[in-house]
Amino acid sequence: MRKYLFCFILLVAGSALPAQTFRASLLAGGNFSQIDGDDLFGFHQLGLNAGIRVVALLGDRWRVGPEILFSQQGARRKANGFEISAFDRFDLNTLEVPLMVYFKDWRLTAEAGLSYQRLFSYTVISSGGDDITAATPLNDNLLAFKAGVTFFVTPRFGMNLRWSKHITDIDPDNTINTSFKGRSVSVRAVFTLGEGEVIPQPIETN
């Protein structure tokens, strides 16, 4: 409950920030994710990705700032799949704080940065259908690299595509005898509060 209250306070505060210096945006969408090393291939695990972004304006084209996200990740066996894996699925629920740098060129915004993820709950199901969560300790604190692009349809509304990969191992003590690092592709709607984003002219090339 406290983390949702904290996000709400940031939302209210972000909407009141001076428009000349900051922009606040709402983010809502989903993740397609997998975990390298679990022998479950493909981005079959679906989950929510939603939260708020506040950025500082560094001129017309550059932005920098954090997001606070609820992000569901993990991995899942494909329906009727024949993967040779000891697992059926991983369900990971994280509170995520990416710190991103953005560069705008006309309606496109490129982005890259690092993210801290706090794993606050998870479930691990074996290939036989048993819940083995208690016997599978995972890393509560994770770091990930992120990169993506947003296309702004209007100054207020855009669509974001983001790729993410863990830098730290999900299995901290190698209890599963392999390296586990998650990857995800996020598709999200971006709604910018206030007057919306400034859309600069395209960079001219000779």
C-alpha positions in Angstrom: 0.0 0.0 0.0 2.8 2.4 0.8 4.4 2.1 -2.6 1.1 3.0 -4.3 0.7 6.0 -2.0 4.2 7.1 -2.9 3.5 6.8 -6.6 0.3 8.8 -6.2 2.1 11.6 -4.4 4.7 11.7 -7.1 2.0 11.9 -9.8 0.3 14.8 -8.1 3.7 16.6 -7.5 4.8 15.9 -11.1 1.7 17.4 -12.6 2.3 20.6 -10.6 6.0 21.0 -11.7 6.8 24.1 -13.8 6.2 23.3 -17.4 9.3 25.2 -18.5 11.6 22.9 -16.6 9.9 19.5 -16.2 7.5 17.1 -17.9 5.5 14.4 -16.2 4.0 11.5 -18.2 1.7 8.5 -17.4 2.9 5.1 -18.8 0.7 2.1 -19.4 1.3 -1.1 -21.3 2.8 -4.5 -21.1 5.9 -6.7 -21.2 6.8 -9.7 -23.3 9.6 -11.4 -21.4 11.9 -14.4 -21.0 14.8 -15.5 -18.9 18.1 -16.5 -20.5 19.4 -19.8 -18.9 16.1 -21.5 -18.0 15.7 -23.4 -21.3 12.3 -21.8 -21.8 12.7 -20.2 -25.2 10.7 -17.2 -26.5 9.0 -14.1 -25.1 5.9 -16.0 -23.9 5.5 -14.4 -20.5 3.1 -11.4 -20.5 2.8 -8.9 -17.8 1.9 -5.3 -16.9 4.2 -2.3 -17.2 2.7 0.9 -15.8 3.7 4.0 -13.8 4.9 7.6 -14.1 7.8 9.4 -15.6 9.2 12.8 -14.7 12.0 14.4 -16.8 14.0 17.5 -16.7 14.3 19.5 -20.0 17.9 20.1 -21.1 17.2 22.2 -24.1 14.8 21.4 -27.0 16.1 17.9 -27.7 17.6 16.4 -24.5 15.7 15.0 -21.5 16.8 13.1 -18.3 14.8 11.7 -15.5 13.4 8.7 -13.6 10.4 6.5 -13.9 8.6 4.6 -11.2 7.0 1.4 -12.6 5.1 -1.7 -11.6 6.6 -4.3 -13.9 5.7 -8.0 -14.3 8.4 -10.1 -15.9 9.5 -13.8 -16.0 9.3 -16.7 -18.3 6.7 -19.3 -19.4 6.7 -22.5 -21.3 5.1 -22.2 -24.7 1.7 -23.9 -25.0 2.3 -27.4 -26.3 6.0 -26.7 -26.3 8.7 -29.4 -26.0 11.4 -27.4 -24.2 13.7 -29.6 -22.0 13.5 -27.5 -18.9 13.0 -28.1 -15.2 10.6 -25.2 -15.0 7.2 -24.4 -16.3 7.1 -20.6 -15.5 8.5 -17.8 -13.5 6.2 -14.9 -12.4 8.2 -11.9 -11.2 6.6 -8.8 -9.7 8.9 -5.8 -9.4 8.9 -2.2 -8.4 11.2 -0.6 -11.0 13.0 2.7 -11.1 14.8 3.4 -14.4 17.0 6.5 -14.9 16.9 7.4 -18.5 18.4 9.8 -21.0 16.2 10.9 -23.9 17.1 12.6 -27.3 14.3 14.0 -29.4 14.3 14.4 -33.2 10.9 15.6 -34.5 8.3 13.0 -33.3 10.8 10.4 -32.4 12.5 10.1 -29.0 15.4 7.7 -28.5 16.2 6.6 -24.9 18.8 4.6 -22.9 19.6 4.1 -19.3 19.9 1.9 -16.3 17.2 0.5 -14.0 17.0 -0.7 -10.4 14.4 -3.4 -9.8 13.1 -4.5 -6.5 11.6 -8.0 -6.7 8.9 -8.0 -4.0 7.1 -11.2 -4.9 7.5 -14.1 -7.3 6.3 -17.6 -8.1 8.3 -20.5 -9.6 6.5 -23.5 -11.0 8.3 -26.7 -12.0 7.9 -28.6 -15.2 5.7 -31.1 -13.2 3.4 -28.3 -12.1 4.6 -28.1 -8.5 5.1 -24.7 -6.7 8.8 -24.7 -5.9 9.0 -21.0 -4.9 10.2 -21.7 -1.3 13.0 -23.9 -2.6 14.1 -21.3 -5.3 15.5 -18.2 -3.7 16.0 -15.3 -6.2 17.8 -12.0 -6.0 15.6 -9.2 -4.5 17.7 -6.4 -6.0 18.4 -6.3 -9.8 20.0 -4.0 -12.3 19.0 -3.8 -16.0 20.1 -1.9 -19.1 17.3 -0.4 -21.1 17.0 1.2 -24.6 14.0 2.2 -26.7 12.1 4.7 -28.8 8.9 6.6 -28.6 6.8 8.0 -31.5 4.7 10.9 -30.5 1.4 11.0 -32.4 0.5 14.3 -30.8 2.4 16.5 -28.3 0.6 14.6 -25.5 0.2 11.0 -26.7 3.0 8.6 -27.9 3.7 4.9 -28.3 6.9 3.5 -26.7 8.9 0.4 -27.5 11.6 -0.5 -25.0 14.1 -3.4 -24.8 15.5 -4.4 -21.4 18.2 -6.9 -20.2 19.3 -7.7 -16.7 23.0 -6.9 -15.8 22.8 -8.8 -12.5 21.9 -12.5 -12.1 18.4 -13.4 -10.9 19.8 -16.4 -9.1 22.3 -14.8 -6.6 23.9 -17.9 -5.1 23.8 -20.1 -8.2 21.3 -22.4 -6.4 19.8 -23.4 -9.8 23.3 -24.1 -11.2 23.0 -21.7 -14.1 23.1 -18.0 -14.8 19.6 -16.4 -15.1 19.2 -13.0 -16.7 15.9 -11.7 -17.8 15.1 -9.9 -21.1 11.9 -8.1 -22.0 10.3 -6.0 -24.7 7.8 -3.4 -23.4 5.0 -1.8 -25.5 3.5 1.2 -23.7 1.3 4.2 -24.3 2.8 7.5 -23.1 0.5 10.4 -22.0 2.3 13.6 -21.1 0.5 15.9 -18.7 0.1 19.7 -18.9 0.9 21.2 -22.3 2.5 18.0 -23.6 5.9 17.5 -25.3 7.6 20.0 -27.5 8.1 18.5 -30.9 11.3 20.0 -32.5 11.9 20.2 -36.2 13.8 17.2 -37.7 17.6 17.5 -37.7 18.7 18.5 -41.2 21.3 16.4 -42.9 23.5 17.5 -45.8 
